[in-house]
C-alpha cells in the first residue's frame, strides 16, 4: 500500500517513515504540502495521504487534503496533530480521519490499513 507522509518535523517524519516501511508500506515522506502537490500533480497518487495539520509556513494539512481530493477524489486522508482540530474545520462533511499526537506508530499503521481497505473497491 502506498502512503504519502507529510510532516515538517524531520525526526518525526523519519521515524514514522522507517516504522511504516518496516510494516510493509511504500512510504514517500515529505516536509511540506507544496512538495506533496508536485508529486500528486505528476500522477503519483498514494492509497493514503497522511499529513500533519500544522506544517509551518505555507499550506496546512487541511489545505493539502482539500487539494489532493480535488485532484484525486478517492484518496484517503489521515490528518495528524498535536492539538485537536477546530470543530469548524470538520464542518461540511469532511471524510478525513484524525489521529492526535503523540501516538504509537503501530496505531498509525492500523489506521492506514483501515483507510486503505475503505478505499478498495
C-alpha positions in Angstrom: 0.0 0.0 0.0 1.4 3.4 -1.0 1.5 6.1 1.7 2.4 9.8 1.2 3.5 11.2 4.6 3.7 15.0 5.0 5.4 16.0 8.3 7.5 19.1 8.8 9.4 17.7 11.8 12.3 15.7 10.2 12.8 13.5 13.3 9.1 12.5 13.4 8.9 12.1 9.6 11.9 9.8 9.5 10.8 7.7 12.5 7.3 7.3 11.1 8.6 6.5 7.6 11.0 3.9 8.8 8.4 2.3 11.0 5.8 2.2 8.3 8.3 0.9 5.8 9.1 -1.9 8.2 5.4 -2.7 8.3 5.4 -3.2 4.5 4.1 0.1 3.4 5.7 2.0 0.5 6.3 5.5 2.0 7.2 8.8 0.4 8.0 11.2 3.3 8.0 15.0 2.5 8.4 18.1 4.7 5.7 20.3 3.2 2.4 20.4 1.3 3.8 22.1 -1.7 6.2 19.2 -2.4 3.3 16.8 -2.0 1.2 18.7 -4.6 4.1 18.4 -7.1 4.0 14.6 -6.6 0.2 14.5 -6.8 0.3 16.6 -9.9 2.8 14.3 -11.5 0.3 11.4 -11.1 1.9 9.8 -8.1 -1.2 9.0 -6.2 -1.0 7.3 -2.9 -3.6 5.0 -1.4 -3.5 7.0 1.8 -2.3 10.6 2.4 -1.0 11.2 6.0 -0.5 14.9 6.7 0.3 16.9 9.8 -2.2 19.7 10.3 0.4 22.3 11.2 3.1 22.4 8.5 4.7 25.7 9.3 4.7 28.4 6.6 2.6 27.7 3.6 -0.3 25.3 3.2 -1.6 23.3 6.1 -2.8 19.7 6.3 -6.4 20.8 5.7 -5.5 22.7 2.6 -3.5 19.8 1.3 -6.3 17.3 1.9 -8.7 19.5 0.0 -6.4 20.0 -2.9 -5.5 16.3 -3.0 -9.1 15.3 -3.1 -9.9 17.8 -5.8 -7.3 16.1 -8.0 -7.8 12.5 -6.8 -11.3 12.2 -5.2 -10.7 8.6 -4.0 -7.6 9.3 -1.9 -8.0 8.5 1.8 -6.7 11.1 4.2 -5.4 10.8 7.8 -4.6 14.1 9.5 -2.3 14.1 12.5 -1.7 16.9 15.0 -0.5 17.6 18.5 -3.7 19.6 19.1 -7.3 18.8 18.4 -8.6 20.5 15.2 -11.1 23.3 15.5 -14.7 22.0 15.1 -15.3 24.4 12.3 -12.6 22.6 10.2 -14.7 19.4 10.3 -17.8 21.1 9.0 -19.0 20.4 5.5 -18.9 16.6 5.6 -15.1 16.1 5.6 -14.0 12.5 5.4 -10.6 12.8 6.9 -9.5 10.5 9.7 -7.7 12.2 12.6 -5.0 10.9 15.0 -3.8 13.1 17.8 -0.1 13.2 18.7 1.6 11.6 20.5 0.6 8.2 19.2 2.2 4.8 18.8 3.4 4.2 15.2 1.5 0.9 15.2 -1.7 2.9 15.8 -1.0 5.0 12.6 -0.2 1.8 10.7 -3.6 0.3 11.8 -5.4 3.5 10.7 -3.6 3.4 7.3 -4.7 -0.2 6.8 -8.3 0.7 7.7 -8.3 3.7 5.4 -6.8 1.7 2.6 -9.4 -1.0 3.0 -12.1 1.6 2.8 -10.6 2.8 -0.5 -10.5 -0.6 -2.1 -13.5 -1.4 -4.4 
